[in-house]
Amino acid sequence: MLLPIVHAGDPVLRQQSRSVSPQEVRSKEIQKLIEHMRETMRGAPGVRLAAPQIGLSLQMAVIEDRKEYHKEVSAEQLALRERRPVPFHVVINPVIRTAKDNHVVEFFEGCLSLPGFFALVPRSRSVQVDCLDHRGHSKTIDASGWYARILQHEIDHLSGNLYIDRMCSRSFSSKQNWEKFWKGKPIGEVRFELGC
């Protein structure tokens, strides 16, 4: 079942989401919600989807970066972004415990709740995240590269933040203009041209 995705301006995207207990995670309702979120994310298509994006103020997100999504990205860009396939999983009540290094990288990001737009967003290159999994068990995720970016983007959603709160505002662009002017260009060159 595909769920409607809410867009920027909906108050749920600006609220702090509530935690989900381990018992609640194991309930039929949450298990069914996880499946619907997976279908919705894949149908969009996207690599991540947070519960607030479907109008539910819950500390929950689904993530999956399938290899087939990498077909349109050059090998050079995949290497630069440190982007590798990530199998489907759920993060519940995620908290960034610590950044493994202080290295910050910038890349263009988009969002299903801001369709048709992209902007440069600085993020930590690597993170360590404590959360619950789809069975309500505690786990720690060590992530780097694009996967770390995905996690940070989703954790922002669960705190009521969007990438536009972190972006270099001068880089905010329609998808059409991003493809025309910036896609594939070195980030340093984009920053220089835009005065970021």
N, CA, C and O of each residue as an XYZ file, in Angstrom:
784
protein
N       0.840     -1.189      0.000
C       0.000      0.000      0.000
C       0.884      1.252      0.000
O       1.694      1.444      0.907
N       0.726      2.095     -1.016
C       1.489      3.343     -1.077
C       0.795      4.404     -0.231
O      -0.406      4.638     -0.364
N       1.561      5.031      0.628
C       1.034      6.071      1.513
C       1.337      7.439      0.912
O       2.365      7.609      0.258
N       0.459      8.417      1.123
C       0.749      9.758      0.606
C       1.908     10.395      1.366
O       1.997     10.294      2.590
N       2.792     11.051      0.620
C       3.934     11.739      1.218
C       3.579     13.201      1.409
O       3.132     13.870      0.477
N       3.781     13.696      2.633
C       3.463     15.100      2.913
C       4.638     15.979      2.478
O       5.790     15.545      2.472
N       4.320     17.214      2.118
C       5.335     18.143      1.607
C       5.599     19.273      2.584
O       4.836     19.506      3.521
N       6.706     19.972      2.337
C       7.095     21.108      3.170
C       5.910     22.048      3.351
O       5.179     22.342      2.405
N       5.737     22.511      4.581
C       4.593     23.349      4.932
C       3.634     22.605      5.847
O       2.898     23.229      6.612
N       3.633     21.268      5.777
C       2.805     20.470      6.681
C       3.453     20.521      8.068
O       4.641     20.223      8.198
N       2.696     20.892      9.108
C       3.278     21.043     10.450
C       3.973     19.790     10.987
O       4.909     19.909     11.778
N       3.543     18.598     10.581
C       4.152     17.376     11.107
C       5.640     17.297     10.786
O       6.399     16.662     11.517
N       6.062     17.940      9.695
C       7.471     17.925      9.315
C       8.333     18.822     10.199
O       9.562     18.777     10.131
N       7.681     19.638     11.029
C       8.418     20.568     11.891
C       8.258     20.230     13.375
O       8.610     21.038     14.235
N       7.735     19.051     13.677
C       7.540     18.628     15.061
C       8.608     17.629     15.481
O       9.118     16.864     14.663
N       8.937     17.646     16.765
C       9.783     16.605     17.345
C       8.924     15.347     17.430
O       7.860     15.364     18.049
N       9.374     14.267     16.817
C       8.609     13.023     16.808
C       8.726     12.310     18.153
O       9.706     12.478     18.879
N       7.719     11.521     18.466
C       7.730     10.784     19.732
C       8.446      9.444     19.577
O       8.441      8.836     18.506
N       9.052      9.005     20.662
C       9.738      7.720     20.684
C       8.744      6.573     20.554
O       7.557      6.720     20.847
N       9.250      5.438     20.111
C       8.444      4.227     19.963
C       9.063      3.174     20.882
O      10.256      2.889     20.783
N       8.255      2.595     21.778
C       8.776      1.604     22.723
C       9.079      0.285     22.006
O       8.496      0.007     20.959
N       9.991     -0.533     22.563
C      10.267     -1.841     21.955
C       9.008     -2.706     21.802
O       8.858     -3.413     20.806
N       8.115     -2.649     22.777
C       6.869     -3.415     22.687
C       6.004     -2.920     21.532
O       5.411     -3.713     20.800
N       5.941     -1.614     21.381
C       5.167     -1.020     20.293
C       5.753     -1.407     18.934
O       5.014     -1.667     17.985
N       7.097     -1.445     18.847
C       7.765     -1.819     17.598
C       7.301     -3.203     17.150
O       7.100     -3.434     15.957
N       7.133     -4.112     18.089
C       6.767     -5.494     17.768
C       5.276     -5.680     17.477
O       4.845     -6.772     17.106
N       4.487     -4.609     17.645
C       3.041     -4.717     17.415
C       2.726     -4.921     15.937
O       3.514     -4.551     15.067
N       1.571     -5.512     15.665
C       1.143     -5.732     14.280
C       1.015     -4.418     13.534
O       1.327     -4.341     12.345
N       0.557     -3.380     14.227
C       0.359     -2.075     13.580
C       1.679     -1.498     13.077
O       1.770     -1.031     11.941
N       2.701     -1.534     13.932
C       3.996     -0.971     13.523
C       4.643     -1.856     12.458
O       5.250     -1.336     11.522
N       4.528     -3.164     12.577
C       5.099     -4.058     11.566
C       4.439     -3.826     10.202
O       5.109     -3.843      9.169
N       3.132     -3.613     10.211
C       2.413     -3.316      8.965
C       2.842     -1.950      8.421
O       3.011     -1.783      7.213
N       3.015     -0.975      9.321
C       3.463      0.356      8.918
C       4.845      0.286      8.261
O       5.094      0.962      7.263
N       5.734     -0.525      8.817
C       7.076     -0.678      8.237
C       6.969     -1.170      6.795
O       7.657     -0.657      5.913
N       6.118     -2.153      6.555
C       5.948     -2.674      5.186
C       5.375     -1.614      4.248
O       5.814     -1.490      3.104
N       4.394     -0.850      4.731
C       3.813      0.213      3.903
C       4.841      1.310      3.614
O       4.872      1.867      2.516
N       5.681      1.615      4.608
C       6.728      2.619      4.393
C       7.747      2.127      3.378
O       8.225      2.901      2.549
N       8.084      0.837      3.439
C       9.027      0.275      2.451
C       8.442      0.398      1.049
O       9.134      0.831      0.127
N       7.187      0.026      0.880
C       6.540      0.113     -0.438
C       6.478      1.554     -0.927
O       6.709      1.825     -2.106
N       6.167      2.473     -0.026
C       6.069      3.891     -0.392
C       7.427      4.442     -0.805
O       7.530      5.161     -1.798
N       8.480      4.107     -0.040
C       9.834      4.558     -0.364
C      10.250      4.041     -1.741
O      10.758      4.795     -2.570
N      10.029      2.752     -1.972
C      10.408      2.169     -3.263
C       9.580      2.746     -4.408
O      10.092      2.944     -5.509
N       8.313      3.011     -4.151
C       7.431      3.536     -5.186
C       7.734      4.975     -5.559
O       7.378      5.418     -6.651
N       8.396      5.723     -4.657
C       8.621      7.157     -4.886
C       9.470      7.460     -6.130
O       9.031      8.347     -6.862
N      10.591      6.872     -6.473
C      11.429      6.038     -5.622
C      12.358      6.897     -4.780
O      12.702      8.018     -5.153
N      12.759      6.351     -3.634
C      13.684      7.041     -2.754
C      14.567      6.047     -2.045
O      14.363      4.837     -2.147
N      15.565      6.564     -1.314
C      16.472      5.698     -0.564
C      16.201      5.783      0.934
O      16.860      5.114      1.730
N      15.232      6.605      1.311
C      14.924      6.793      2.725
C      13.535      7.389      2.850
O      13.055      8.076      1.948
N      12.894      7.118      3.981
C      11.581      7.700      4.252
C      11.370      7.682      5.757
O      11.478      6.636      6.396
N      11.068      8.842      6.318
C      10.799      8.969      7.751
C       9.292      9.017      7.984
O       8.535      9.488      7.134
N       8.870      8.525      9.139
C       7.437      8.506      9.468
C       6.781      9.890      9.342
O       5.656      9.972      8.849
N       7.440     10.985      9.768
C       6.799     12.290      9.586
C       6.469     12.608      8.125
O       5.550     13.380      7.853
N       7.210     12.020      7.188
C       6.952     12.280      5.774
C       5.652     11.634      5.286
O       5.163     11.958      4.204
N       5.104     10.730      6.078
C       3.786     10.172      5.748
C       2.753     10.631      6.778
O       1.686     10.035      6.925
N       3.106     11.721      7.496
C       2.160     12.353      8.403
C       2.106     11.775      9.800
O       1.200     12.113     10.562
N       3.061     10.898     10.170
C       3.062     10.285     11.496
C       4.256     10.773     12.301
O       5.401     10.621     11.873
N       3.999     11.347     13.444
C       5.060     11.910     14.277
C       5.671     10.819     15.163
O       5.506     10.822     16.383
N       6.382      9.889     14.517
C       7.031      8.764     15.192
C       8.518      8.762     14.871
O       8.915      9.136     13.767
N       9.337      8.347     15.822
C      10.790      8.267     15.642
C      11.133      6.995     14.866
O      11.666      6.036     15.424
N      10.823      7.004     13.589
C      11.022      5.804     12.787
C      11.309      6.187     11.340
O      10.686      7.095     10.790
N      12.272      5.475     10.726
C      12.590      5.698      9.316
C      12.997      4.376      8.685
O      13.521      3.485      9.354
N      12.745      4.265      7.384
C      13.202      3.109      6.610
C      14.259      3.593      5.630
O      14.192      4.710      5.119
N      15.239      2.723      5.379
C      16.377      3.081      4.525
C      16.701      1.901      3.625
O      16.673      0.748      4.054
N      17.009      2.207      2.367
C      17.479      1.193      1.425
C      18.052      1.905      0.207
O      17.351      2.648     -0.478
N      19.323      1.671     -0.052
C      19.952      2.267     -1.236
C      20.360      1.111     -2.150
O      21.448      0.548     -2.029
N      19.457      0.780     -3.059
C      19.647     -0.383     -3.921
C      20.660     -0.104     -5.023
O      20.782      1.020     -5.511
N      21.384     -1.157     -5.404
C      22.406     -1.028     -6.452
C      21.804     -0.490     -7.749
O      22.465      0.257     -8.470
N      20.569     -0.858     -8.051
C      19.942     -0.393     -9.290
C      19.765      1.129     -9.311
O      19.652      1.721    -10.384
N      19.739      1.765     -8.135
C      19.628      3.224     -8.072
C      20.933      3.907     -8.474
O      20.951      5.115     -8.709
N      22.017      3.151     -8.555
C      23.327      3.719     -8.859
C      23.621      3.772    -10.354
O      24.649      4.312    -10.763
N      22.731      3.217    -11.171
C      22.970      3.129    -12.614
C      23.169      4.490    -13.274
O      23.955      4.621    -14.212
N      22.464      5.489    -12.788
C      22.526      6.823    -13.397
C      23.680      7.669    -12.858
O      23.861      8.815    -13.271
N      24.467      7.093    -11.925
C      25.558      7.834    -11.303
C      26.880      7.263    -11.811
O      27.071      6.047    -11.831
N      27.787      8.144    -12.218
C      29.080      7.674    -12.738
C      29.890      6.998    -11.635
O      29.694      7.265    -10.449
N      30.796      6.124    -12.044
C      31.672      5.437    -11.089
C      32.485      6.457    -10.292
O      32.741      6.271     -9.103
N      32.887      7.536    -10.964
C      33.653      8.587    -10.291
C      32.822      9.250     -9.190
O      33.317      9.473     -8.085
N      31.549      9.565     -9.497
C      30.674     10.191     -8.510
C      30.351      9.233     -7.362
O      30.279      9.652     -6.207
N      30.157      7.948     -7.676
C      29.903      6.960     -6.621
C      31.084      6.895     -5.660
O      30.902      6.847     -4.443
N      32.309      6.895     -6.219
C      33.508      6.840     -5.387
C      33.659      8.116     -4.560
O      33.974      8.053     -3.372
N      33.436      9.268     -5.183
C      33.558     10.545     -4.486
C      32.580     10.634     -3.319
O      32.932     11.122     -2.245
N      31.355     10.163     -3.529
C      30.316     10.198     -2.488
C      30.431      9.045     -1.498
O      29.724      9.003     -0.492
N      31.334      8.106     -1.798
C      31.447      6.883     -0.997
C      30.077      6.211     -0.898
O      29.611      5.843      0.180
N      29.461      6.069     -2.052
C      28.106      5.511     -2.098
C      28.152      4.037     -2.490
O      28.649      3.666     -3.553
N      27.622      3.222     -1.602
C      27.542      1.778     -1.808
C      26.117      1.330     -1.506
O      25.394      2.027     -0.794
N      25.705      0.190     -2.029
C      24.357     -0.303     -1.710
C      24.188     -0.512     -0.204
O      25.109     -0.943      0.489
N      22.998     -0.197      0.276
C      22.635     -0.399      1.686
C      21.362     -1.231      1.696
O      20.362     -0.824      1.105
N      21.375     -2.395      2.361
C      20.178     -3.229      2.384
C      19.048     -2.574      3.186
O      19.285     -1.703      4.024
N      17.833     -3.008      2.912
C      16.676     -2.450      3.619
C      16.805     -2.677      5.122
O      17.140     -3.770      5.580
N      16.532     -1.618      5.872
C      16.449     -1.733      7.325
C      15.660     -0.568      7.886
O      15.359      0.407      7.196
N      15.338     -0.704      9.159
C      14.541      0.289      9.874
C      15.390      0.850     11.004
O      16.115      0.107     11.667
N      15.305      2.148     11.225
C      15.922      2.762     12.401
C      14.809      3.412     13.222
O      13.996      4.178     12.704
N      14.794      3.088     14.506
C      13.761      3.588     15.408
C      14.445      4.262     16.592
O      15.398      3.726     17.157
N      13.956      5.433     16.960
C      14.531      6.249     18.039
C      16.031      6.476     17.834
O      16.800      6.340     18.786
N      16.468      6.820     16.616
C      17.913      6.955     16.375
C      18.507      8.201     17.026
O      17.898      9.271     17.065
N      19.721      8.013     17.533
C      20.468      9.107     18.145
C      21.906      9.016     17.637
O      22.529      7.956     17.696
N      22.422     10.130     17.140
C      23.826     10.154     16.738
C      24.649     10.236     18.017
O      24.643     11.251     18.714
N      25.351      9.157     18.310
C      26.155      9.097     19.533
C      27.401      9.955     19.391
O      27.731     10.750     20.272
N      28.077      9.784     18.282
C      29.298     10.552     18.061
C      29.645     10.505     16.582
O      29.389      9.512     15.901
N      30.212     11.561     16.111
C      30.779     11.529     14.765
C      32.149     10.878     14.902
O      32.925     11.253     15.781
N      32.452      9.913     14.051
C      33.721      9.195     14.158
C      34.905     10.076     13.782
O      36.031      9.824     14.211
N      34.660     11.078     13.005
C      35.695     12.058     12.704
C      34.998     13.399     12.530
O      33.771     13.463     12.454
N      35.767     14.447     12.469
C      35.181     15.782     12.343
C      35.122     16.243     10.900
O      34.887     17.421     10.628
N      35.333     15.322      9.977
C      35.374     15.668      8.564
C      33.959     15.935      8.044
O      33.079     15.079      8.145
N      33.753     17.123      7.493
C      32.454     17.499      6.930
C      32.588     17.545      5.411
O      33.559     18.076      4.872
N      31.594     16.978      4.736
C      31.584     16.991      3.273
C      30.265     17.580      2.799
O      29.252     17.512      3.495
N      30.294     18.158      1.607
C      29.098     18.766      1.027
C      28.742     18.084     -0.281
O      29.603     17.838     -1.126
N      27.469     17.786     -0.432
C      26.929     17.269     -1.683
C      25.514     17.799     -1.832
O      24.908     18.277     -0.874
N      24.999     17.706     -3.050
C      23.610     18.067     -3.270
C      22.709     17.000     -2.670
O      22.985     15.804     -2.768
N      21.624     17.456     -2.047
C      20.600     16.564     -1.496
C      19.247     16.987     -2.009
O      19.010     18.154     -2.319
N      18.365     16.011     -2.090
C      16.962     16.253     -2.377
C      16.148     15.586     -1.288
O      16.702     14.974     -0.375
N      14.830     15.706     -1.385
C      13.949     15.135     -0.357
C      12.577     14.887     -0.961
O      12.069     15.702     -1.731
N      11.986     13.764     -0.606
C      10.641     13.444     -1.103
C       9.598     14.450     -0.628
O       8.543     14.588     -1.246
N       9.887     15.156      0.470
C       8.950     16.160      0.976
C       9.193     17.542      0.382
O       8.450     18.482      0.667
N      10.230     17.670     -0.443
C      10.512     18.900     -1.200
C      10.786     18.474     -2.636
O      11.895     18.660     -3.138
N       9.783     17.902     -3.301
C      10.021     17.332     -4.627
C      10.456     18.375     -5.653
O       9.928     19.485     -5.718
N      11.448     17.965     -6.454
C      11.869     18.827     -7.555
C      12.926     19.843     -7.209
O      13.203     20.733     -8.013
N      13.539     19.742     -6.017
C      14.554     20.712     -5.616
C      15.776     20.007     -5.038
O      15.684     18.895     -4.516
N      16.925     20.679     -5.143
C      18.186     20.178     -4.599
C      18.968     21.350     -4.019
O      18.750     22.501     -4.397
N      19.885     21.046     -3.091
C      20.783     22.069     -2.549
C      22.005     21.392     -1.950
O      21.964     20.223     -1.565
N      23.097     22.152     -1.878
C      24.303     21.672     -1.203
C      24.067     21.653      0.294
O      23.609     22.638      0.875
N      24.387     20.514      0.921
C      24.179     20.359      2.364
C      25.454     19.789      2.986
O      25.928     18.734      2.565
N      26.014     20.482      3.986
C      27.174     19.931      4.685
C      26.720     18.877      5.700
O      25.741     19.081      6.417
N      27.434     17.755      5.755
C      27.142     16.678      6.708
C      28.457     16.065      7.163
O      29.469     16.140      6.465
N      28.428     15.460      8.336
C      29.583     14.694      8.798
C      29.803     13.515      7.860
O      28.842     12.877      7.430
N      31.047     13.223      7.544
C      31.378     12.130      6.639
C      31.086     10.780      7.267
O      30.783      9.821      6.557
N      31.172     10.688      8.595
C      30.905      9.418      9.265
C      30.178      9.667     10.579
O      30.384     10.690     11.233
N      29.337      8.732     10.951
C      28.562      8.836     12.194
C      28.416      7.460     12.831
O      28.562      6.426     12.179
N      28.124      7.487     14.114
C      27.762      6.287     14.857
C      26.375      6.566     15.423
O      26.162      7.580     16.087
N      25.436      5.667     15.158
C      24.042      5.891     15.535
C      23.539      4.743     16.407
O      23.675      3.574     16.046
N      22.961      5.083     17.547
C      22.285      4.104     18.400
C      20.799      4.150     18.066
O      20.228      5.231     17.920
N      20.169      2.979     17.944
C      18.749      2.934     17.598
C      18.181      1.563     17.947
O      18.887      0.689     18.451
N      16.897      1.395     17.670
C      16.244      0.098     17.729
C      16.051     -0.387     16.298
O      15.904      0.416     15.377
N      16.052     -1.705     16.118
C      15.773     -2.266     14.796
C      14.292     -2.618     14.667
O      13.496     -2.274     15.541
N      13.922     -3.296     13.592
C      12.515     -3.608     13.316
C      11.913     -4.599     14.311
O      10.703     -4.823     14.301
N      12.741     -5.192     15.168
C      12.236     -6.099     16.200
C      12.271     -5.463     17.584
O      11.912     -6.098     18.576
N      12.705     -4.212     17.646
C      12.784     -3.517     18.932
C      14.067     -3.786     19.687
O      14.161     -3.472     20.873
N      15.069     -4.369     19.018
C      16.358     -4.651     19.646
C      17.305     -3.467     19.442
O      17.293     -2.823     18.394
N      18.115     -3.196     20.448
C      19.094     -2.117     20.360
C      20.217     -2.491     19.403
O      20.653     -3.641     19.350
N      20.675     -1.498     18.650
C      21.829     -1.726     17.787
C      22.575     -0.418     17.594
O      22.032      0.668     17.800
N      23.826     -0.548     17.195
C      24.650      0.610     16.872
C      25.089      0.467     15.428
O      25.557     -0.591     15.006
N      24.932      1.543     14.677
C      25.315      1.565     13.264
C      26.541      2.453     13.121
O      26.544      3.599     13.572
N      27.580      1.919     12.491
C      28.746      2.711     12.111
C      28.616      2.965     10.622
O      28.637      2.027      9.824
N      28.481      4.221     10.245
C      28.244      4.542      8.836
C      29.203      5.627      8.370
O      29.612      6.503      9.132
N      29.545      5.534      7.087
C      30.374      6.574      6.484
C      29.855      6.835      5.072
O      29.034      6.085      4.545
N      30.348      7.902      4.482
C      29.975      8.234      3.118
C      28.497      8.557      2.967
O      27.891      9.202      3.822
N      27.933      8.091      1.856
C      26.544      8.427      1.525
C      25.572      7.865      2.552
O      24.557      8.494      2.850
N      25.870      6.684      3.097
C      25.010      6.074      4.109
C      24.934      6.967      5.351
O      23.861      7.128      5.932
N      26.061      7.543      5.757
C      26.061      8.464      6.896
C      25.190      9.679      6.596
O      24.478     10.173      7.471
N      25.250     10.154      5.361
C      24.413     11.290      4.942
C      22.930     10.924      5.033
O      22.126     11.709      5.536
N      22.571      9.743      4.550
C      21.168      9.294      4.613
C      20.684      9.269      6.062
O      19.598      9.763      6.365
N      21.483      8.699      6.945
C      21.090      8.623      8.355
C      20.888     10.011      8.952
O      19.902     10.251      9.648
N      21.820     10.927      8.682
C      21.698     12.283      9.228
C      20.463     12.990      8.691
O      19.782     13.698      9.432
N      20.170     12.803      7.412
C      18.983     13.399      6.793
C      17.723     12.903      7.508
O      16.831     13.691      7.825
N      17.656     11.590      7.758
C      16.466     11.015      8.404
C      16.353     11.422      9.862
O      15.255     11.705     10.341
N      17.457     11.456     10.565
C      17.420     11.875     11.970
C      16.974     13.327     12.066
O      16.277     13.700     13.010
N      17.370     14.150     11.101
C      16.853     15.527     11.049
C      15.328     15.524     10.943
O      14.655     16.268     11.656
N      14.783     14.691     10.058
C      13.323     14.625      9.907
C      12.641     14.326     11.241
O      11.606     14.911     11.560
N      13.222     13.419     12.012
C      12.600     12.996     13.266
C      12.678     14.073     14.335
O      11.983     14.006     15.349
N      13.529     15.068     14.101
C      13.651     16.210     15.021
C      12.920     17.440     14.510
O      13.000     18.508     15.117
N      12.209     17.301     13.402
C      11.465     18.438     12.854
C      12.290     19.349     11.966
O      11.937     20.511     11.765
N      13.397     18.824     11.429
C      14.261     19.628     10.561
C      14.269     19.081      9.146
O      14.085     17.883      8.930
N      14.483     19.968      8.185
C      14.606     19.603      6.773
C      15.991     20.016      6.283
O      16.665     20.826      6.919
N      16.407     19.459      5.159
C      17.743     19.811      4.659
C      17.874     21.294      4.361
O      18.981     21.831      4.374
N      16.758     21.965      4.092
C      16.828     23.401      3.813
C      17.293     24.201      5.035
O      17.727     25.344      4.898
N      17.204     23.601      6.230
C      17.694     24.269      7.434
C      19.212     24.242      7.520
O      19.803     25.020      8.269
N      19.853     23.350      6.757
C      21.308     23.195      6.802
C      22.001     23.592      5.498
O      23.227     23.693      5.456
N      21.239     23.813      4.454
C      21.810     23.996      3.115
C      22.545     25.319      2.957
O      22.346     26.265      3.720
N      23.396     25.351      1.947
C      23.935     26.615      1.457
C      22.799     27.199      0.619
O      22.539     26.721     -0.485
N      22.127     28.216      1.125
C      20.900     28.715      0.487
C      21.123     29.182     -0.955
O      20.196     29.135     -1.763
N      22.318     29.624     -1.281
C      22.585     30.088     -2.648
C      22.584     28.937     -3.651
O      22.490     29.163     -4.857
N      22.688     27.694     -3.153
C      22.722     26.536     -4.043
C      21.341     25.937     -4.295
O      21.214     25.029     -5.117
N      20.309     26.417     -3.616
C      18.963     25.864     -3.761
C      18.519     25.983     -5.215
O      18.524     27.075     -5.783
N      18.139     24.868     -5.810
C      17.905     24.828     -7.252
C      16.774     23.874     -7.606
O      16.555     22.869     -6.929
N      16.063     24.202     -8.671
C      15.093     23.252     -9.203
C      15.858     22.064     -9.769
O      17.034     22.181    -10.115
N      15.186     20.921     -9.861
C      15.836     19.733    -10.421
C      16.314     20.012    -11.842
O      17.414     19.617    -12.228
N      15.475     20.695    -12.611
C      15.821     21.007    -13.997
C      17.110     21.824    -14.078
O      17.986     21.520    -14.887
N      17.229     22.848    -13.252
C      18.436     23.674    -13.281
C      19.633     22.967    -12.654
O      20.770     23.186    -13.073
N      19.389     22.119    -11.651
C      20.482     21.320    -11.087
C      21.078     20.427    -12.179
O      22.298     20.344    -12.323
N      20.207     19.759    -12.950
C      20.691     18.901    -14.033
C      21.399     19.713    -15.117
O      22.392     19.259    -15.686
N      20.888     20.914    -15.404
C      21.450     21.749    -16.468
C      22.798     22.368    -16.081
O      23.715     22.424    -16.901
N      22.918     22.830    -14.833
C      24.102     23.601    -14.457
C      25.077     22.901    -13.514
O      26.282     23.135    -13.612
N      24.602     22.055    -12.606
C      25.456     21.608    -11.508
C      25.723     20.110    -11.442
O      26.719     19.691    -10.852
N      24.875     19.313    -12.021
C      25.030     17.855    -11.919
C      26.392     17.424    -12.455
O      26.761     17.750    -13.583
N      27.129     16.691    -11.630
C      28.431     16.171    -12.044
C      29.592     17.137    -11.910
O      30.744     16.739    -12.088
N      29.316     18.411    -11.599
C      30.415     19.375    -11.426
C      31.062     19.172    -10.068
O      30.383     18.802     -9.110
N      32.363     19.408     -9.970
C      33.027     19.332     -8.668
C      32.392     20.331     -7.690
O      32.088     21.468     -8.052
N      32.200     19.878     -6.444
C      31.527     20.710     -5.445
C      32.274     22.020     -5.212
O      31.647     23.065     -5.035
N      33.590     21.978     -5.211
C      34.367     23.204     -5.027
C      34.062     24.226     -6.101
O      33.956     25.419     -5.815
N      33.922     23.772     -7.330
C      33.598     24.651     -8.455
C      32.192     25.229     -8.290
O      31.974     26.415     -8.539
N      31.242     24.394     -7.871
C      29.863     24.861     -7.650
C      29.852     25.931     -6.557
O      29.224     26.978     -6.707
N      30.556     25.654     -5.457
C      30.595     26.629     -4.345
C      31.191     27.953     -4.809
O      30.699     29.020     -4.440
N      32.244     27.889     -5.613
C      32.897     29.108     -6.086
C      31.928     29.895     -6.986
O      31.750     31.101     -6.814
N      31.309     29.195     -7.945
C      30.404     29.876     -8.891
C      29.197     30.500     -8.189
O      28.706     31.551     -8.602
N      28.727     29.851     -7.132
C      27.529     30.331     -6.437
C      27.860     31.287     -5.283
O      26.967     31.926     -4.727
N      29.129     31.379     -4.933
C      29.509     32.235     -3.811
C      29.087     31.668     -2.472
O      28.759     32.418     -1.552
N      29.091     30.337     -2.353
C      28.715     29.688     -1.074
C      29.863     29.780     -0.090
O      29.750     29.298      1.037
